[in-house]
Amino acid sequence: MTDVVMKPLLRLCDAFALIALTVLFGVVAVNVLGRALFDATGHAVNLMIPGAIELSRYALMVLVFASLPRAAEVGMVRVDLLIEHLPPGLARLLDRLWALVIAAFGAAAGWLLIGDALVQIGRGDVTQDLEMPLWLFTGFAGLAAAGLALTGLWLATRKRGRP
């Protein structure tokens, strides 16, 4: 896997994460202001977004899954108390093994989520309030998890120095 493939994939995931973050903040901000206006007008003006909680929930799901490939690429939270005292070769080996664990997690999560999305398509499942096709969100999460798997493989196989 090369940078030519992975860099655009990471940028695409970043774009989805940014869109989801914008939707999440926008929905929350509009609902907070709408609720204040609703109370200030004695319940006469209701500008709150129907299904805001549901929309926020799915925007957060997209945000989390879309952010995982970039988080894996730039480095997850880790404690280097032991790693910094290891020989560089062993530290690189552990980094590569961790990348393979990330790849395995992404592959398993992607497999399960895409399988669930296919079941949801067959059943015609929709979200509770807004009646949006549920498979869109589950399928996106599955594709993003597959992107995480590819990112893990890329990190495990690319030649790079120790961070």
N, C-alpha and C positions, 0 to 999 in steps of 0.2 A: 504494500500500500504506500502511496507516495503523497507528498505534500500537495501535489496537483489535485488529488481527489479529496484529501482530508480538509485542507484549508477552506474550500468552498462549502463543504458539508458543515464545518464548524460555524462559518459565517451565516449559513441558512438557519442553523439552530439558534444562533444569537438573534437573528431577526425575529424568529417566532417567539423567543423569550421576551424580547423587547415589546412586541405587539401584545403578548399576554400580560406583561407588567403594566403597560399603558391601559389596557382594558380593565385590569384589576383596580388600579388606582383611580381610573375615571369613574367606574361604577361605584366605588366606595365614596369618592368625593361628591358625586352627584346625589347619592342617596343621603349622605350626611346633610348637605345643603338643602335637599328636598324635604327632609324630615324637619329641619329647623324652620323652613318656610311653612310647612304644613302646620306646625305648632303655632307659629307666629300669626297665621291667618285664621286661627280657630278652626282648623281642618277644612278650610274652604279651597285651598290650592294644594293639590297633590301632584308633585313632580317626581315622586320616587319611581325608580325603575322597577316594573314588575319582574319578579324572578331574579332580583339582584343577588340574593344569597347563592342561588344556584349558578348564576353567571360567574360570580366571584369564585366559587368552588372549582368550576371547570377551568377558569383562567389560571388559577393557582396550579392546578394539575398540569396544564400545558407549560406554564412557567418552570415548574420543577423539572419536568422531563426534558424540556428543551435546553435547560441549563446544564444538565449532567455531562454531555460530551465536552463542553468548554471547561467545566470544573475538573474533569479528569485530565484534560490537556494542560491546564495551568497549575494543577496540583491541588489535591484535596487537603483538608486539614490533617496535619500529621505532626507527630512529636519526633524530633530528630535526636533525642538524647542518646540512643543506641547507635543509630545509623551513622552519625558523624564520627564515631570512634571505630567503625569497621574499615577494613581495607577497601579502597575504591572499587575493586573488582567485585567483591561481595556485595557492596552497597548497590552497584549497578544491577547485579543479579536479582537482588531483592526488589529493586524498582521494577524490573521486567516481570518478575513473578506477580507483583501487585497489579501491574497493568493487565496481566492475563486473568487475574481474579476479577478485575473490572470488566474485562471482555466476557468472561463466563457469566457474570451477573447480568450484563446487558443482553446477552444472547438468551438466557433463560427468561428474563422479564419480557423481552421482545416476543419470544415464542408464545408465552402465556397470554400476553395482552393482545397480540394479533389474533390468536385463536379465539379469545373472548369477543373481539370485534366482529369476527366472522359469524359467531353465534348470534350476536346482537343484530347483525344485518338480517340474518335469517328469521329472527323473531320479530323484527321491526321495533325493537326497543327504542324508546324516546325518554328524554329527561322529564322529570316530574312536572315542573312548572311551565317551562318554555316549549316543551315538546320538540326539542331539537334531537336529531338522530344521535343516540348515545355512542354508536360505533365511531363517529367522527373523533370523539375525545379519546376513547380507548384505542382506536387505531393509530391516532397521532402519538399517544404515549408509547405504543408498541414500536412504531417507526423510530421514535427518538431513542428508545432503549436499544434498538438495532444499531442506531448511530453511535451509541455509547459502546456497544460491542466492537464496532469497527474502530472507534477511537482507542479502545484498549489494545486491540491487535496492532494498530499503528504505533502506539507508544511502546509496545513490547518489542517491535521489530526494527524501529528506526535507530539509526546510529546517532548518538548524542552523548555529550559529556554529562558528568554528574552535576545536577543543579547546585 
